[in-house]
Amino acid sequence: MNWIFGDNINTDLITPGRYNITTDPKELAKIAFIEYRPEFTNNVKKNDLIIAGSNFGCGSSRETAPIALQVCGIKAIIAKSFARIFYRNCMNQGLLAIIADTKMISSNDKLKIDLKNKRLINLTRRKIIKIEIPDLMIKLHQEGGIVIYIRKYGLKSIPKLFGDN
Amino acid sequence: MRQTIAEKIFSNHSGKKVYADDYIIVDLDLVMAHDTTCAWAIDPFYQIAKKVWDNSKIFISFDHAYPAPNTQMAKLQTKIRKFAKDQDIPITTDGVCHQLLAERFINPGNLILGADSHTPTGGGLGALTIGVGSTDAAIAMATGKCWFKIPQTIRVNIEGDLPKGTFAKDVILMVAKKFGPEGANYKVLEYGGNTVRSLNVSSRLTITNMSAEMGAKAAIVEPDEKTEKYLKENDRLHAFNKNELKSDFDAKYEDVVEFNVKDLVPLIAQPPDIDNVAVVKEIEKKKIRVDQVFIGSCTNCRIEDLDIVYKIWKGRKLNKNTRVIITPASKKVYLQALIKGYLKFFTEMGSVIGIPGCGPCLGRHGGVLDDNEICVSTSNRNFTGRMGSPRALIYLASPATAASTAITGLITDPRNFL
């Protein structure tokens, strides 16, 4: 399903500071939206999507926010826009953060992400929405994040990541 | 082509002339991580390296919750201590990381990475100090490098003399009201104009600090004689070329935004957004009872801030129904306050002096809010749940407004007491 959120969803709502004191990803998954959307962790399923408004992930630099969502099974976050540190953290974790006009998407719409053609297909509403995602993010998503990428290709391979951008 | 100060600093650290929107890899002057973000940097670090690139250029501060308030936090700190010992990096426990970076490390023209969103604070000294997450910090600790897409710069000119009762915090709330929480996303905010020129570094740090709340990647004030004075006062006069380290007159800005402060009045950001800014005098009419006043954080707890609190409180009494927590930004500020007699005075007034560090700003220790409580804070975030219960309300204001509120127990315009 699609979890619908509004504008300016900050990292204190995603992984609140008071709970954000673990380096165990499984423990972290339990605190995602713990106060803001208490039903989230119980009901979230693998490959669910987050659909949000503008400035998703604003606030703190805590990388626990994208990690928690990823461990919960979230396949991608599709938002009108993202706060910059959160966006960069998603890239590094290999979590898809996709920029698109999200206002016409509802929680039960069946969505298909077409990365190759950079579009989002709303099968329920028979609509095609253009998406914005840099090749760098797609590459890191396919590789499973920047740490795995570096382990595979070496530290010197980082410039190659954005050669095409 | 002419450059902005940000483009110049990126150029100096990448070995070629670069401009906004270029992708580059830079050599960093310093990497900072703290007692939460460092914990998450350790595993990725050991995935890609064995030894840090230069242990003298890595700064680890325990500030977000030090000394540990619970066993989970103690575990994080133990994990970081082991890492620091193995890598021969000292751990500092002397205050908020951004304040310590300003007091001890940042020189004009530096390019510094910090695993904390308020890292832009350091731009008050004419450096580029950029916030990232733990993985970027881990890669930087391993390599001394980081990749960037060079951001566009928005020039913010602020002119006019600050009216009575208004301070740097009111200035930045005025700016935040205009920009909103996303208005400077991915950008550099470059502050100039005679108001900014006349502010000392302490006040400039308040302005650069809160630029993070508008999404800015970095904030910067071109360094000048005031920067020189600050460096000298902190025992590390560093030579820099004032004529070089500024934007060229015809540099390309994405936008230039003008403000005039001649009619500025004390402002307050109402929960839960930074741009939900109101005039304190108007809010005063609502007679909002305040449970807690917090004077602290990397935004506003330098000695100049405590000077204002002292000035307002001298000869007056605090409201018994409002608890007051003062957390000096660093050990240095704590000692300055001690020497000036403030710690005795503030304590006798009934306030609690917290340990230099982040204090209750992020709701982890030192003054966590209960349901339905109201706090006036000099910090930078009024998000729902930031300082404790998601049913608590946080108002952000200057130390003067916070100090005045502590006297009446209601949100109060500081001009009543100045």
Contacts between the chains, C-beta under 8 A, distances in Angstrom:
chain1	res1	chain2	res2	distance
A	8	B	181	5.3
A	8	B	182	7.4
A	8	B	273	6.8
A	10	B	383	5.1
A	12	B	362	8.0
A	12	B	381	7.3
A	12	B	383	4.6
A	12	B	384	7.4
A	12	B	385	5.7
A	12	B	386	5.2
A	13	B	383	7.2
A	13	B	384	6.8
A	13	B	385	6.9
A	16	B	363	7.3
A	16	B	385	5.2
A	16	B	390	8.0
A	17	B	362	4.1
A	17	B	363	5.0
A	17	B	364	5.3
A	17	B	386	7.1
A	18	B	363	5.1
A	18	B	364	5.8
A	18	B	368	7.2
A	18	B	385	7.9
A	18	B	388	7.0
A	20	B	36	6.9
A	21	B	36	7.3
A	21	B	65	7.6
A	21	B	70	7.4
A	21	B	72	4.1
A	21	B	73	5.2
A	21	B	76	6.2
A	21	B	364	7.3
A	22	B	72	6.0
A	22	B	75	8.0
A	22	B	76	7.8
A	23	B	39	5.1
A	23	B	40	6.0
A	23	B	42	7.9
A	23	B	43	7.3
A	23	B	76	6.7
A	23	B	79	6.8
A	35	B	385	5.6
A	35	B	390	4.5
A	36	B	384	7.4
A	36	B	385	7.5
A	36	B	390	7.1
A	54	B	182	6.0
A	55	B	181	5.8
A	55	B	182	4.1
A	55	B	185	6.8
A	55	B	215	7.0
A	58	B	181	5.6
A	58	B	182	7.1
A	58	B	215	6.5
A	59	B	117	6.5
A	59	B	381	6.7
A	59	B	383	6.3
A	60	B	116	7.7
A	60	B	117	5.0
A	60	B	362	7.7
A	61	B	37	6.5
A	61	B	115	6.0
A	61	B	116	5.5
A	61	B	117	4.2
A	61	B	119	7.8
A	61	B	131	5.0
A	61	B	132	6.4
A	61	B	133	5.2
A	62	B	36	6.9
A	62	B	37	7.0
A	62	B	133	7.3
A	63	B	37	7.4
A	63	B	40	5.5
A	63	B	133	3.8
A	63	B	134	4.6
A	63	B	135	6.2
A	64	B	40	6.8
A	67	B	40	7.9
A	81	B	182	6.6
A	81	B	185	7.0
A	83	B	182	7.4
A	83	B	185	6.3
A	83	B	215	5.7
A	84	B	185	5.9
A	84	B	186	5.0
A	84	B	215	6.3
A	84	B	217	5.8
A	85	B	117	5.9
A	85	B	131	5.6
A	85	B	132	6.3
A	85	B	133	6.0
A	88	B	132	6.5
A	88	B	133	6.6
A	88	B	136	6.6
A	89	B	133	4.0
A	89	B	135	7.0
A	89	B	136	8.0
A	92	B	133	6.6
A	92	B	135	4.0
A	92	B	136	6.5
A	93	B	135	7.2
A	145	B	135	7.8
A	146	B	135	6.2
A	146	B	139	7.1
A	147	B	44	4.7
A	147	B	47	4.9
A	147	B	48	6.2
A	147	B	135	6.5
A	147	B	138	7.7
A	150	B	47	7.7
A	150	B	48	4.8
A	150	B	139	7.2
A	151	B	47	6.0
A	151	B	48	6.3
A	155	B	48	6.6
A	155	B	49	7.8
A	155	B	139	7.8
A	155	B	142	6.9
A	155	B	143	5.7
A	158	B	25	6.9
A	158	B	139	7.7
A	158	B	145	7.8
A	158	B	147	6.1
A	159	B	25	6.1
A	159	B	147	7.6
A	161	B	147	7.5
A	162	B	23	4.7
A	162	B	147	6.7
A	162	B	149	7.9
A	165	B	23	5.8
A	165	B	149	7.8
